[in-house]
Amino acid sequence: MNEVMLQLEHVDTFYGPIQVLHDINLEVRRGEIVCLLGANAAGKTTTMKTIFGLVRPRRGRIIFDGQRIDNRPASDIVRLGLALVPEARRIFPRMTVLENLQMGAYTRTNKAEIEQDLDHVCQIFPRIKERLKQIAGTLSGGEQQMLAMARALMSRPRMMCMDEPSMGLSPLLVETVFETIVRIRSEGVTIFLVEQNASMALSLADRGYVLQTGKIVLSDTAANLLENDLVRQAYLGGS
Ligand code: ATP
């Protein structure tokens, strides 16, 4: 069995006095695509923020590749090989596409390797390659999502966490984004995906967790979740 890359153990997260995550336990194994499904306000983004140290858990442990990361700054976590594609594709809107990509490599020093990776992400995202000099804020929504993914790849991660990459995109673009996720996984990057688009996420994931008001209520293989009554009713339009 593949080794565990990311593990959350008994994680509780609060905003001030309000508890948003309750005893979260989950794991992602090397080479997997694992999705975290949940409705609006379930706590999906908070889970991502907690993993990256943007909010500190009040209880529990987060372990990445054998090391505790729940007390480390985000820059250390990126250095360890974990990258975040944030919600709503938070690119740097005033910088060019190329500058955004260079920012993605800010934890690295080997210029030759950074150049290599720039070529590589341009290969994966040809639309981005055509627009390296364009101001990133003027890209279309789909292009910005590609840029957010490309920028995360520039840290040469072993694992990527993606917060709702399909949000606000047309069905065709959603498909392109999801095809790209499968390609990234095939190049050896483990993927943890937070999604409201349950049918798409489960169609490419190996396993999934369901988050409801801050608690994991279900975890299973993606195939079983697609057949599960709760998932079908709550997240797949009852079909
Ligand atoms: P969505 O799909 O709508 O983005 P989500 O599952 O990602 O939702 P979160 O953004 O994690 O949900 O929010 C979970 C809960 O925590 C919500 O009730 C939200 O109002 C609350 N929350 C989020 N950020 C803060 C904050 N900075 N301060 C106080 N409460 C917050």
Residues whose N, C-alpha, C, O or C-beta is under 5 A from the ligand:
A	BS01	ATP	Y15 V20 A39 N40 A41 A42 G43 K44 T45 T46
